[in-house]
């Protein structure tokens, strides 16, 4: 996962960097660094983000049109 993909997923989930950081147990600065490519996104963080994305998709389905 790239920083741009992370940013797009975060936007799709309608989360700020601070909210995503809180959910993942990270600092907002870390999310910023990941999105800008200053840090490598670990597989663990990537997996957690993908779970959040899937939960967001499930929520949309359950809410309906």
mmCIF file as gemmi writes it, N, C-alpha and C atoms, coordinates in Angstrom:
data_model
loop_
_atom_site.group_PDB
_atom_site.id
_atom_site.type_symbol
_atom_site.label_atom_id
_atom_site.label_alt_id
_atom_site.label_comp_id
_atom_site.label_asym_id
_atom_site.label_entity_id
_atom_site.label_seq_id
_atom_site.pdbx_PDB_ins_code
_atom_site.Cartn_x
_atom_site.Cartn_y
_atom_site.Cartn_z
_atom_site.occupancy
_atom_site.B_iso_or_equiv
_atom_site.pdbx_formal_charge
_atom_site.auth_seq_id
_atom_site.auth_asym_id
_atom_site.pdbx_PDB_model_num
ATOM 1 N N . UNK Axp A 1 ? 0.846 -1.165 0 1 0 ? 1 A 1
ATOM 2 C CA . UNK Axp A 1 ? 0 0 0 1 0 ? 1 A 1
ATOM 3 C C . UNK Axp A 1 ? 0.901 1.241 0 1 0 ? 1 A 1
ATOM 4 N N . UNK Axp A 2 ? 0.527 2.191 -0.825 1 0 ? 2 A 1
ATOM 5 C CA . UNK Axp A 2 ? 1.289 3.436 -0.908 1 0 ? 2 A 1
ATOM 6 C C . UNK Axp A 2 ? 0.663 4.492 -0.007 1 0 ? 2 A 1
ATOM 7 N N . UNK Axp A 3 ? 1.39 5.57 0.182 1 0 ? 3 A 1
ATOM 8 C CA . UNK Axp A 3 ? 0.859 6.681 0.956 1 0 ? 3 A 1
ATOM 9 C C . UNK Axp A 3 ? -0.371 7.289 0.317 1 0 ? 3 A 1
ATOM 10 N N . UNK Axp A 4 ? -0.361 7.377 -1.016 1 0 ? 4 A 1
ATOM 11 C CA . UNK Axp A 4 ? -1.524 7.913 -1.728 1 0 ? 4 A 1
ATOM 12 C C . UNK Axp A 4 ? -2.74 7.013 -1.55 1 0 ? 4 A 1
ATOM 13 N N . UNK Axp A 5 ? -2.529 5.711 -1.545 1 0 ? 5 A 1
ATOM 14 C CA . UNK Axp A 5 ? -3.64 4.779 -1.32 1 0 ? 5 A 1
ATOM 15 C C . UNK Axp A 5 ? -4.177 4.925 0.1 1 0 ? 5 A 1
ATOM 16 N N . UNK Axp A 6 ? -3.271 5.069 1.051 1 0 ? 6 A 1
ATOM 17 C CA . UNK Axp A 6 ? -3.694 5.278 2.433 1 0 ? 6 A 1
ATOM 18 C C . UNK Axp A 6 ? -4.531 6.546 2.547 1 0 ? 6 A 1
ATOM 19 N N . UNK Axp A 7 ? -4.076 7.617 1.931 1 0 ? 7 A 1
ATOM 20 C CA . UNK Axp A 7 ? -4.808 8.887 1.963 1 0 ? 7 A 1
ATOM 21 C C . UNK Axp A 7 ? -6.199 8.723 1.339 1 0 ? 7 A 1
ATOM 22 N N . UNK Axp A 8 ? -6.279 8 0.239 1 0 ? 8 A 1
ATOM 23 C CA . UNK Axp A 8 ? -7.568 7.795 -0.432 1 0 ? 8 A 1
ATOM 24 C C . UNK Axp A 8 ? -8.516 6.967 0.438 1 0 ? 8 A 1
ATOM 25 N N . UNK Axp A 9 ? -7.988 5.941 1.075 1 0 ? 9 A 1
ATOM 26 C CA . UNK Axp A 9 ? -8.814 5.113 1.953 1 0 ? 9 A 1
ATOM 27 C C . UNK Axp A 9 ? -9.3 5.935 3.141 1 0 ? 9 A 1
ATOM 28 N N . UNK Axp A 10 ? -8.398 6.721 3.719 1 0 ? 10 A 1
ATOM 29 C CA . UNK Axp A 10 ? -8.78 7.565 4.854 1 0 ? 10 A 1
ATOM 30 C C . UNK Axp A 10 ? -9.879 8.542 4.442 1 0 ? 10 A 1
ATOM 31 N N . UNK Axp A 11 ? -9.766 9.118 3.259 1 0 ? 11 A 1
ATOM 32 C CA . UNK Axp A 11 ? -10.788 10.04 2.76 1 0 ? 11 A 1
ATOM 33 C C . UNK Axp A 11 ? -12.101 9.306 2.526 1 0 ? 11 A 1
ATOM 34 N N . UNK Axp A 12 ? -12.019 8.101 1.978 1 0 ? 12 A 1
ATOM 35 C CA . UNK Axp A 12 ? -13.216 7.296 1.73 1 0 ? 12 A 1
ATOM 36 C C . UNK Axp A 12 ? -13.93 6.98 3.048 1 0 ? 12 A 1
ATOM 37 N N . UNK Axp A 13 ? -13.158 6.768 4.095 1 0 ? 13 A 1
ATOM 38 C CA . UNK Axp A 13 ? -13.727 6.489 5.412 1 0 ? 13 A 1
ATOM 39 C C . UNK Axp A 13 ? -14.148 7.764 6.135 1 0 ? 13 A 1
ATOM 40 N N . UNK Axp A 14 ? -13.889 8.917 5.504 1 0 ? 14 A 1
ATOM 41 C CA . UNK Axp A 14 ? -14.235 10.21 6.072 1 0 ? 14 A 1
ATOM 42 C C . UNK Axp A 14 ? -13.594 10.407 7.45 1 0 ? 14 A 1
ATOM 43 N N . UNK Axp A 15 ? -12.314 10.066 7.543 1 0 ? 15 A 1
ATOM 44 C CA . UNK Axp A 15 ? -11.568 10.187 8.792 1 0 ? 15 A 1
ATOM 45 C C . UNK Axp A 15 ? -10.465 11.23 8.647 1 0 ? 15 A 1
ATOM 46 N N . UNK Axp A 16 ? -10.227 11.958 9.714 1 0 ? 16 A 1
ATOM 47 C CA . UNK Axp A 16 ? -9.063 12.832 9.753 1 0 ? 16 A 1
ATOM 48 C C . UNK Axp A 16 ? -7.841 11.969 10.073 1 0 ? 16 A 1
ATOM 49 N N . UNK Axp A 17 ? -6.675 12.561 9.893 1 0 ? 17 A 1
ATOM 50 C CA . UNK Axp A 17 ? -5.458 11.837 10.268 1 0 ? 17 A 1
ATOM 51 C C . UNK Axp A 17 ? -5.483 11.514 11.756 1 0 ? 17 A 1
ATOM 52 N N . UNK Axp A 18 ? -5.989 12.448 12.571 1 0 ? 18 A 1
ATOM 53 C CA . UNK Axp A 18 ? -6.033 12.225 14.023 1 0 ? 18 A 1
ATOM 54 C C . UNK Axp A 18 ? -6.961 11.073 14.381 1 0 ? 18 A 1
ATOM 55 N N . UNK Axp A 19 ? -8.122 11.007 13.762 1 0 ? 19 A 1
ATOM 56 C CA . UNK Axp A 19 ? -9.069 9.925 14.062 1 0 ? 19 A 1
ATOM 57 C C . UNK Axp A 19 ? -8.484 8.587 13.644 1 0 ? 19 A 1
ATOM 58 N N . UNK Axp A 20 ? -7.906 8.512 12.455 1 0 ? 20 A 1
ATOM 59 C CA . UNK Axp A 20 ? -7.302 7.261 12.008 1 0 ? 20 A 1
ATOM 60 C C . UNK Axp A 20 ? -6.163 6.861 12.935 1 0 ? 20 A 1
ATOM 61 N N . UNK Axp A 21 ? -5.358 7.829 13.328 1 0 ? 21 A 1
ATOM 62 C CA . UNK Axp A 21 ? -4.259 7.548 14.249 1 0 ? 21 A 1
ATOM 63 C C . UNK Axp A 21 ? -4.786 6.994 15.565 1 0 ? 21 A 1
ATOM 64 N N . UNK Axp A 22 ? -5.84 7.594 16.094 1 0 ? 22 A 1
ATOM 65 C CA . UNK Axp A 22 ? -6.427 7.121 17.354 1 0 ? 22 A 1
ATOM 66 C C . UNK Axp A 22 ? -6.928 5.682 17.213 1 0 ? 22 A 1
ATOM 67 N N . UNK Axp A 23 ? -7.588 5.389 16.109 1 0 ? 23 A 1
ATOM 68 C CA . UNK Axp A 23 ? -8.119 4.04 15.878 1 0 ? 23 A 1
ATOM 69 C C . UNK Axp A 23 ? -6.988 3.017 15.785 1 0 ? 23 A 1
ATOM 70 N N . UNK Axp A 24 ? -5.894 3.41 15.154 1 0 ? 24 A 1
ATOM 71 C CA . UNK Axp A 24 ? -4.77 2.494 14.95 1 0 ? 24 A 1
ATOM 72 C C . UNK Axp A 24 ? -3.762 2.507 16.101 1 0 ? 24 A 1
ATOM 73 N N . UNK Axp A 25 ? -3.949 3.417 17.053 1 0 ? 25 A 1
ATOM 74 C CA . UNK Axp A 25 ? -3.008 3.512 18.156 1 0 ? 25 A 1
ATOM 75 C C . UNK Axp A 25 ? -1.682 4.136 17.75 1 0 ? 25 A 1
ATOM 76 N N . UNK Axp A 26 ? -1.754 5.053 16.792 1 0 ? 26 A 1
ATOM 77 C CA . UNK Axp A 26 ? -0.563 5.751 16.3 1 0 ? 26 A 1
ATOM 78 C C . UNK Axp A 26 ? -0.702 7.239 16.564 1 0 ? 26 A 1
ATOM 79 N N . UNK Axp A 27 ? 0.323 7.994 16.209 1 0 ? 27 A 1
ATOM 80 C CA . UNK Axp A 27 ? 0.267 9.448 16.284 1 0 ? 27 A 1
ATOM 81 C C . UNK Axp A 27 ? -0.184 9.997 14.936 1 0 ? 27 A 1
ATOM 82 N N . UNK Axp A 28 ? -0.853 11.139 14.98 1 0 ? 28 A 1
ATOM 83 C CA . UNK Axp A 28 ? -1.29 11.776 13.737 1 0 ? 28 A 1
ATOM 84 C C . UNK Axp A 28 ? -0.089 12.08 12.845 1 0 ? 28 A 1
ATOM 85 N N . UNK Axp A 29 ? 1.029 12.449 13.433 1 0 ? 29 A 1
ATOM 86 C CA . UNK Axp A 29 ? 2.232 12.72 12.653 1 0 ? 29 A 1
ATOM 87 C C . UNK Axp A 29 ? 2.692 11.475 11.9 1 0 ? 29 A 1
ATOM 88 N N . UNK Axp A 30 ? 2.509 10.302 12.506 1 0 ? 30 A 1
ATOM 89 C CA . UNK Axp A 30 ? 2.877 9.046 11.838 1 0 ? 30 A 1
ATOM 90 C C . UNK Axp A 30 ? 2.013 8.829 10.606 1 0 ? 30 A 1
ATOM 91 N N . UNK Axp A 31 ? 0.702 9.095 10.74 1 0 ? 31 A 1
ATOM 92 C CA . UNK Axp A 31 ? -0.195 8.962 9.582 1 0 ? 31 A 1
ATOM 93 C C . UNK Axp A 31 ? 0.245 9.923 8.487 1 0 ? 31 A 1
ATOM 94 N N . UNK Axp A 32 ? 0.575 11.14 8.857 1 0 ? 32 A 1
ATOM 95 C CA . UNK Axp A 32 ? 1.052 12.125 7.886 1 0 ? 32 A 1
ATOM 96 C C . UNK Axp A 32 ? 2.312 11.624 7.189 1 0 ? 32 A 1
ATOM 97 N N . UNK Axp A 33 ? 3.252 11.118 7.967 1 0 ? 33 A 1
ATOM 98 C CA . UNK Axp A 33 ? 4.504 10.606 7.395 1 0 ? 33 A 1
ATOM 99 C C . UNK Axp A 33 ? 4.249 9.418 6.471 1 0 ? 33 A 1
ATOM 100 N N . UNK Axp A 34 ? 3.326 8.544 6.843 1 0 ? 34 A 1
ATOM 101 C CA . UNK Axp A 34 ? 2.995 7.389 5.999 1 0 ? 34 A 1
ATOM 102 C C . UNK Axp A 34 ? 2.392 7.858 4.674 1 0 ? 34 A 1
ATOM 103 N N . UNK Axp A 35 ? 1.475 8.809 4.751 1 0 ? 35 A 1
ATOM 104 C CA . UNK Axp A 35 ? 0.814 9.304 3.547 1 0 ? 35 A 1
ATOM 105 C C . UNK Axp A 35 ? 1.792 10.013 2.61 1 0 ? 35 A 1
ATOM 106 N N . UNK Axp A 36 ? 2.794 10.666 3.167 1 0 ? 36 A 1
ATOM 107 C CA . UNK Axp A 36 ? 3.766 11.389 2.349 1 0 ? 36 A 1
ATOM 108 C C . UNK Axp A 36 ? 4.928 10.515 1.927 1 0 ? 36 A 1
ATOM 109 N N . UNK Axp A 37 ? 4.914 9.243 2.306 1 0 ? 37 A 1
ATOM 110 C CA . UNK Axp A 37 ? 5.973 8.331 1.898 1 0 ? 37 A 1
ATOM 111 C C . UNK Axp A 37 ? 7.252 8.482 2.694 1 0 ? 37 A 1
ATOM 112 N N . UNK Axp A 38 ? 7.195 9.195 3.809 1 0 ? 38 A 1
ATOM 113 C CA . UNK Axp A 38 ? 8.39 9.369 4.647 1 0 ? 38 A 1
ATOM 114 C C . UNK Axp A 38 ? 8.657 8.142 5.507 1 0 ? 38 A 1
ATOM 115 N N . UNK Axp A 39 ? 7.634 7.316 5.689 1 0 ? 39 A 1
ATOM 116 C CA . UNK Axp A 39 ? 7.761 6.075 6.452 1 0 ? 39 A 1
ATOM 117 C C . UNK Axp A 39 ? 7.121 4.949 5.654 1 0 ? 39 A 1
ATOM 118 N N . UNK Axp A 40 ? 7.619 3.743 5.861 1 0 ? 40 A 1
ATOM 119 C CA . UNK Axp A 40 ? 7.07 2.563 5.216 1 0 ? 40 A 1
ATOM 120 C C . UNK Axp A 40 ? 5.835 2.087 5.979 1 0 ? 40 A 1
ATOM 121 N N . UNK Axp A 41 ? 4.796 1.714 5.271 1 0 ? 41 A 1
ATOM 122 C CA . UNK Axp A 41 ? 3.58 1.194 5.899 1 0 ? 41 A 1
ATOM 123 C C . UNK Axp A 41 ? 3.795 -0.294 6.165 1 0 ? 41 A 1
ATOM 124 N N . UNK Axp A 42 ? 3.8 -0.656 7.434 1 0 ? 42 A 1
ATOM 125 C CA . UNK Axp A 42 ? 4.025 -2.056 7.797 1 0 ? 42 A 1
ATOM 126 C C . UNK Axp A 42 ? 2.821 -2.907 7.384 1 0 ? 42 A 1
ATOM 127 N N . UNK Axp A 43 ? 3.055 -4.191 7.255 1 0 ? 43 A 1
ATOM 128 C CA . UNK Axp A 43 ? 1.96 -5.11 6.901 1 0 ? 43 A 1
ATOM 129 C C . UNK Axp A 43 ? 0.874 -5.083 7.967 1 0 ? 43 A 1
ATOM 130 N N . UNK Axp A 44 ? 1.266 -4.953 9.218 1 0 ? 44 A 1
ATOM 131 C CA . UNK Axp A 44 ? 0.294 -4.915 10.312 1 0 ? 44 A 1
ATOM 132 C C . UNK Axp A 44 ? -0.631 -3.705 10.179 1 0 ? 44 A 1
ATOM 133 N N . UNK Axp A 45 ? -0.043 -2.529 9.959 1 0 ? 45 A 1
ATOM 134 C CA . UNK Axp A 45 ? -0.845 -1.318 9.792 1 0 ? 45 A 1
ATOM 135 C C . UNK Axp A 45 ? -1.693 -1.427 8.529 1 0 ? 45 A 1
ATOM 136 N N . UNK Axp A 46 ? -1.114 -1.932 7.464 1 0 ? 46 A 1
ATOM 137 C CA . UNK Axp A 46 ? -1.867 -2.108 6.222 1 0 ? 46 A 1
ATOM 138 C C . UNK Axp A 46 ? -3.071 -3.013 6.44 1 0 ? 46 A 1
ATOM 139 N N . UNK Axp A 47 ? -2.878 -4.107 7.134 1 0 ? 47 A 1
ATOM 140 C CA . UNK Axp A 47 ? -3.989 -5.031 7.396 1 0 ? 47 A 1
ATOM 141 C C . UNK Axp A 47 ? -5.082 -4.367 8.223 1 0 ? 47 A 1
ATOM 142 N N . UNK Axp A 48 ? -4.696 -3.592 9.219 1 0 ? 48 A 1
ATOM 143 C CA . UNK Axp A 48 ? -5.689 -2.894 10.036 1 0 ? 48 A 1
ATOM 144 C C . UNK Axp A 48 ? -6.48 -1.885 9.205 1 0 ? 48 A 1
ATOM 145 N N . UNK Axp A 49 ? -5.798 -1.188 8.321 1 0 ? 49 A 1
ATOM 146 C CA . UNK Axp A 49 ? -6.463 -0.212 7.461 1 0 ? 49 A 1
ATOM 147 C C . UNK Axp A 49 ? -7.441 -0.908 6.517 1 0 ? 49 A 1
ATOM 148 N N . UNK Axp A 50 ? -7.039 -2.034 5.973 1 0 ? 50 A 1
ATOM 149 C CA . UNK Axp A 50 ? -7.921 -2.78 5.069 1 0 ? 50 A 1
ATOM 150 C C . UNK Axp A 50 ? -9.152 -3.305 5.801 1 0 ? 50 A 1
ATOM 151 N N . UNK Axp A 51 ? -8.996 -3.687 7.057 1 0 ? 51 A 1
ATOM 152 C CA . UNK Axp A 51 ? -10.147 -4.107 7.862 1 0 ? 51 A 1
ATOM 153 C C . UNK Axp A 51 ? -11.093 -2.921 8.056 1 0 ? 51 A 1
ATOM 154 N N . UNK Axp A 52 ? -10.553 -1.749 8.365 1 0 ? 52 A 1
ATOM 155 C CA . UNK Axp A 52 ? -11.389 -0.558 8.505 1 0 ? 52 A 1
ATOM 156 C C . UNK Axp A 52 ? -12.133 -0.249 7.217 1 0 ? 52 A 1
ATOM 157 N N . UNK Axp A 53 ? -11.453 -0.398 6.086 1 0 ? 53 A 1
ATOM 158 C CA . UNK Axp A 53 ? -12.088 -0.166 4.795 1 0 ? 53 A 1
ATOM 159 C C . UNK Axp A 53 ? -13.238 -1.132 4.594 1 0 ? 53 A 1
ATOM 160 N N . UNK Axp A 54 ? -13.014 -2.387 4.877 1 0 ? 54 A 1
ATOM 161 C CA . UNK Axp A 54 ? -14.066 -3.398 4.711 1 0 ? 54 A 1
ATOM 162 C C . UNK Axp A 54 ? -15.245 -3.108 5.636 1 0 ? 54 A 1
ATOM 163 N N . UNK Axp A 55 ? -14.963 -2.706 6.883 1 0 ? 55 A 1
ATOM 164 C CA . UNK Axp A 55 ? -16.039 -2.368 7.818 1 0 ? 55 A 1
ATOM 165 C C . UNK Axp A 55 ? -16.837 -1.171 7.311 1 0 ? 55 A 1
ATOM 166 N N . UNK Axp A 56 ? -16.158 -0.204 6.703 1 0 ? 56 A 1
ATOM 167 C CA . UNK Axp A 56 ? -16.846 0.941 6.118 1 0 ? 56 A 1
ATOM 168 C C . UNK Axp A 56 ? -17.767 0.517 4.983 1 0 ? 56 A 1
ATOM 169 N N . UNK Axp A 57 ? -17.306 -0.429 4.175 1 0 ? 57 A 1
ATOM 170 C CA . UNK Axp A 57 ? -18.133 -0.933 3.072 1 0 ? 57 A 1
ATOM 171 C C . UNK Axp A 57 ? -19.35 -1.683 3.608 1 0 ? 57 A 1
ATOM 172 N N . UNK Axp A 58 ? -19.157 -2.475 4.651 1 0 ? 58 A 1
ATOM 173 C CA . UNK Axp A 58 ? -20.256 -3.222 5.26 1 0 ? 58 A 1
ATOM 174 C C . UNK Axp A 58 ? -21.279 -2.253 5.842 1 0 ? 58 A 1
ATOM 175 N N . UNK Axp A 59 ? -20.801 -1.206 6.496 1 0 ? 59 A 1
ATOM 176 C CA . UNK Axp A 59 ? -21.698 -0.205 7.091 1 0 ? 59 A 1
ATOM 177 C C . UNK Axp A 59 ? -22.578 0.427 6.011 1 0 ? 59 A 1
ATOM 178 N N . UNK Axp A 60 ? -21.982 0.754 4.852 1 0 ? 60 A 1
ATOM 179 C CA . UNK Axp A 60 ? -22.753 1.354 3.765 1 0 ? 60 A 1
ATOM 180 C C . UNK Axp A 60 ? -23.843 0.406 3.27 1 0 ? 60 A 1
ATOM 181 N N . UNK Axp A 61 ? -23.539 -0.867 3.168 1 0 ? 61 A 1
ATOM 182 C CA . UNK Axp A 61 ? -24.512 -1.853 2.711 1 0 ? 61 A 1
ATOM 183 C C . UNK Axp A 61 ? -25.666 -1.954 3.716 1 0 ? 61 A 1
ATOM 184 N N . UNK Axp A 62 ? -25.329 -1.983 4.988 1 0 ? 62 A 1
ATOM 185 C CA . UNK Axp A 62 ? -26.346 -2.113 6.014 1 0 ? 62 A 1
ATOM 186 C C . UNK Axp A 62 ? -27.236 -0.874 6.11 1 0 ? 62 A 1
ATOM 187 N N . UNK Axp A 63 ? -26.673 0.29 5.822 1 0 ? 63 A 1
ATOM 188 C CA . UNK Axp A 63 ? -27.446 1.523 5.857 1 0 ? 63 A 1
ATOM 189 C C . UNK Axp A 63 ? -28.378 1.64 4.669 1 0 ? 63 A 1
ATOM 190 N N . UNK Axp A 64 ? -28.04 0.965 3.591 1 0 ? 64 A 1
ATOM 191 C CA . UNK Axp A 64 ? -28.885 0.983 2.393 1 0 ? 64 A 1
ATOM 192 C C . UNK Axp A 64 ? -28.766 2.274 1.614 1 0 ? 64 A 1
ATOM 193 N N . UNK Axp A 65 ? -29.539 2.348 0.525 1 0 ? 65 A 1
ATOM 194 C CA . UNK Axp A 65 ? -29.464 3.514 -0.369 1 0 ? 65 A 1
ATOM 195 C C . UNK Axp A 65 ? -30.018 4.784 0.256 1 0 ? 65 A 1
